[in-house]
């Protein structure tokens, strides 16, 4: 008789290092033996993810889980074993989805410690286990946060030390790194004494070959981080931000989650002074804060709707080019600048700035010539209208199925509400409501797109209208010009001298 191939998935999260990979694999192997002589495992079918937080990291994004699902899709095994539901993930929404993804390939799923076997499927039991798993993850996260706060109160450092410091392995406190202390000292001197802005400070450090603690080039942001870090005056500050879980849904309704940081009011911070030796004196530090505040108040708001932002690209480094403005002799000037140059300076990319009016005028000329040369009897569009409409119909059907599934989940949850606490039930219902609202907005948007396509008589008339509009581009408002250019252009590459325009509509 043909053997039944078994796979094993094991994971040790950052909060349960004692629950070893070896222990999980050994337990799974013993269980496979108890299943009977027709079951066997293969060392190549053991999938391991190590030290990944289950609460903030989507199970779909873990590499070993991706490999396991790919192997299941190729029918390389027929059974997959987990130690328990929490080894799959700690999210009550993701667990059913990941289990379902294996089952759709005909794979049997076993969670050993939870006595769960998809062969004897009990969806209610699985849902309850998933909820309990997520609640446990929240408790662990809270315990870790509390431990870090107590550590900060003792003047000990949490995480990577700022540049210029090291962490004493015994006391867990910051000590000065004599080899690197000159870098923050230089940053504060350039900013407070020599009057350089954060961009010029970054340029100076990059030109001298001085890198950040992660080995990267300096930017405005990393310079600002140094200037505002109270560690340099001997303080340990904890609780400035709070990690929160944010769920999002893509076009197919698939959920992903990520950890986002929310700022906390400074009145709630834990601040320990004189926790370690300072590198910067308080007078210099607070002078830097004063300058930062003054410059932020004088900063002018960004101008919106620059015509080429989003389609103009530096051909040397591949980054987009953003529009800036400067005032000289009471006159305002606009120019496009490479993001790499803007962030790191000329040492990272030397493509020159370009006057915004000049390059926008040049692009208008290229667009007008392009449409003037159009022969309406000889044209082709990258994607035919029929193909677009067919895709739109498929998208609408897919969204409707997702909507029906969410509505069913809401009905099921309501029917089982007595099994959950009021808080848990309300939270789950609100999440389902959010998903339903998101899908409904998607359906409305796609239906609107469908109407737009149906309203156009044919591609020839659309292109004729584009050609007529192109003749009047110089009379367009900034917003109208931006919308038109973004409608007809995929990308504009600029090498410092010449531009190359890639049009969405190509003609023979």
Residue pairs with C-beta under 8 A, 6 or more apart in sequence:
1 38
3 38
3 39
3 40
4 35
4 38
4 39
4 40
4 78
4 79
5 40
5 41
5 42
5 45
5 76
5 77
5 78
5 79
6 32
6 35
6 39
6 40
6 41
6 42
6 45
6 77
6 78
6 79
6 80
6 81
7 41
7 42
7 45
7 46
7 47
7 68
7 71
7 72
7 76
7 77
7 79
7 80
7 81
8 24
8 25
8 28
8 29
8 41
8 45
8 46
8 47
8 80
8 81
9 47
9 48
9 49
9 64
9 65
9 68
9 80
9 81
9 82
9 87
9 88
10 21
10 24
10 25
10 28
10 46
10 47
10 48
10 49
10 82
10 83
10 87
11 21
11 24
11 48
11 49
11 50
11 52
11 54
11 62
11 64
11 87
12 19
12 20
12 21
12 24
12 50
12 51
13 51
13 52
13 53
13 54
14 51
14 52
14 53
15 53
15 140
15 141
15 144
16 140
17 51
19 83
21 48
21 50
24 83
24 87
25 46
25 48
27 83
27 112
28 41
28 81
28 82
28 83
28 112
29 41
31 81
31 110
31 112
32 39
32 40
32 41
32 79
32 81
33 39
35 79
39 79
42 77
45 71
45 76
45 77
47 64
47 65
47 67
47 68
47 71
48 64
49 62
49 63
49 64
49 65
52 62
53 259
54 86
54 89
54 90
54 91
54 137
55 90
55 91
55 134
55 137
55 138
55 140
55 141
55 245
56 243
56 245
56 257
56 258
56 259
57 257
57 259
58 89
58 91
58 94
58 255
58 256
58 257
58 258
59 65
59 88
59 89
59 91
59 94
59 95
59 98
60 66
60 94
60 97
60 98
60 254
60 256
61 256
65 98
68 80
68 102
69 101
69 102
71 77
72 80
72 101
72 102
72 105
72 107
73 105
75 105
75 106
77 107
78 106
78 107
78 108
79 107
79 108
79 109
79 110
80 102
80 107
80 108
80 109
80 110
81 110
81 111
81 112
82 88
82 109
82 110
82 111
82 112
83 111
83 112
83 113
84 111
84 112
84 113
84 114
84 133
85 95
85 111
85 114
85 116
85 126
85 129
85 130
85 133
86 133
86 136
86 137
87 111
88 95
88 98
88 99
88 111
89 95
89 98
89 133
90 133
90 134
90 136
90 137
91 130
91 134
91 257
92 127
92 130
92 131
92 133
92 134
92 428
93 247
93 255
93 431
94 255
94 257
95 126
95 129
95 130
95 133
96 123
96 126
96 127
96 130
97 254
97 255
99 109
99 118
99 126
102 109
102 118
103 109
103 118
108 117
108 118
108 119
109 116
109 117
109 118
110 116
110 117
110 118
111 117
111 129
114 129
116 122
116 125
116 126
116 129
124 416
124 419
127 416
128 419
131 420
131 424
131 428
135 424
141 243
148 158
148 238
149 238
149 239
149 270
151 158
151 172
152 158
152 236
152 237
152 238
152 239
152 270
152 272
153 238
153 270
153 272
154 272
155 173
155 236
155 272
155 275
155 276
156 171
156 172
156 173
156 236
157 165
157 167
157 172
157 173
157 174
157 236
157 276
158 238
160 213
161 167
161 174
161 177
161 213
161 231
162 184
162 213
162 226
162 229
162 231
162 232
163 177
163 180
163 183
163 184
163 212
163 213
163 226
164 176
164 177
164 180
164 181
164 183
164 184
164 185
164 232
164 279
165 174
165 175
165 176
165 177
165 180
165 231
165 276
165 279
166 174
166 175
166 176
166 177
167 173
167 174
167 175
168 174
168 175
173 275
173 276
174 231
174 236
174 275
174 276
174 277
175 276
175 277
176 277
176 279
180 213
181 279
183 205
183 210
184 226
184 232
184 279
184 280
185 279
185 280
186 205
186 210
187 201
187 205
187 223
187 226
187 227
188 226
188 227
188 232
188 280
188 284
188 285
188 288
190 196
190 200
190 201
190 204
191 197
191 198
191 201
191 223
191 227
191 288
191 291
192 284
192 287
192 288
192 291
196 204
197 295
198 220
198 223
198 224
198 227
199 220
199 342
199 345
201 218
201 223
202 217
202 218
202 219
202 220
202 222
202 223
202 344
202 345
203 344
203 345
203 346
203 347
205 218
205 223
206 217
206 218
206 344
206 345
206 347
206 348
207 345
207 347
210 218
211 217
211 218
212 218
212 222
216 222
217 343
217 344
217 345
217 347
217 348
218 344
219 343
219 344
220 343
224 292
226 232
227 288
227 289
227 292
228 288
228 289
228 292
230 237
230 271
230 285
231 237
231 276
232 278
232 279
232 280
232 285
233 278
233 280
233 281
233 282
233 285
234 273
234 274
234 275
234 276
234 277
234 278
235 271
235 272
235 273
235 274
235 275
236 270
236 271
236 272
236 275
236 276
237 269
237 270
237 271
237 272
238 269
238 270
239 264
239 268
239 269
239 270
240 263
240 264
240 266
240 269
241 261
241 262
241 263
241 264
242 261
242 262
242 264
243 259
243 260
243 261
244 259
244 260
244 261
244 262
245 257
245 258
245 259
245 260
246 257
246 258
246 259
246 260
247 255
247 256
247 257
247 431
247 434
248 255
248 256
248 257
248 258
249 255
249 256
249 435
249 438
249 439
250 256
251 395
251 442
252 398
252 402
253 399
253 402
253 405
253 406
253 435
253 439
255 435
300 325
303 323
303 325
303 334
305 478
305 479
305 482
306 322
306 323
306 334
306 336
306 356
306 478
306 482
307 360
307 363
307 478
307 481
307 482
307 485
308 321
308 323
308 336
308 356
308 359
308 360
308 363
308 482
308 485
308 492
309 320
309 321
309 322
309 323
309 336
309 482
310 320
310 486
311 485
311 486
311 489
311 490
311 491
311 492
312 320
312 321
312 336
312 359
312 492
312 494
313 319
313 320
313 321
313 491
313 492
313 493
313 494
314 320
314 321
314 338
314 339
314 340
314 341
314 349
314 351
314 493
314 494
314 495
315 351
315 493
315 494
315 495
315 500
316 338
316 349
316 350
316 351
316 495
316 496
317 338
317 340
317 348
317 349
317 351
319 338
319 339
319 340
319 349
320 339
321 336
321 337
321 338
321 339
321 494
322 336
322 337
322 339
322 342
323 334
323 335
323 336
323 337
323 356
324 334
324 335
324 336
324 337
324 342
325 332
325 333
325 334
325 335
326 332
326 333
326 335
327 333
333 355
334 355
334 356
334 357
335 353
335 354
335 355
335 356
336 353
336 354
336 356
336 359
336 494
337 353
338 349
338 351
340 348
340 349
341 348
341 349
341 350
341 351
341 353
350 496
351 494
351 495
351 496
352 496
354 494
354 496
359 494
359 499
360 481
362 499
363 485
363 492
363 499
363 501
364 473
364 474
364 481
366 499
366 501
367 470
367 473
367 485
367 488
367 489
367 501
368 470
368 471
368 473
370 470
370 501
370 503
371 466
371 467
371 470
372 467
372 470
373 507
374 463
374 467
374 507
375 507
376 460
376 463
376 464
378 507
378 508
379 459
379 460
379 463
379 505
379 507
379 508
380 506
380 507
380 508
381 459
381 463
381 505
381 506
382 504
382 505
382 506
384 459
385 453
385 456
385 458
385 459
388 453
389 450
389 453
389 454
392 446
392 449
392 450
392 453
393 450
395 446
396 443
396 446
396 447
396 450
399 439
399 442
399 443
399 446
400 443
402 439
403 436
403 439
403 440
403 443
406 432
406 435
406 436
406 439
407 436
409 432
410 429
410 432
410 433
410 436
413 425
413 428
413 429
413 432
414 429
417 425
420 428
456 462
463 505
466 488
466 505
469 484
470 484
473 481
473 484
476 484
487 504
488 503
488 504
488 505
489 501
489 502
489 503
489 504
490 502
490 503
490 504
491 501
491 502
492 499
492 500
492 501
492 502
493 499
493 500
493 502
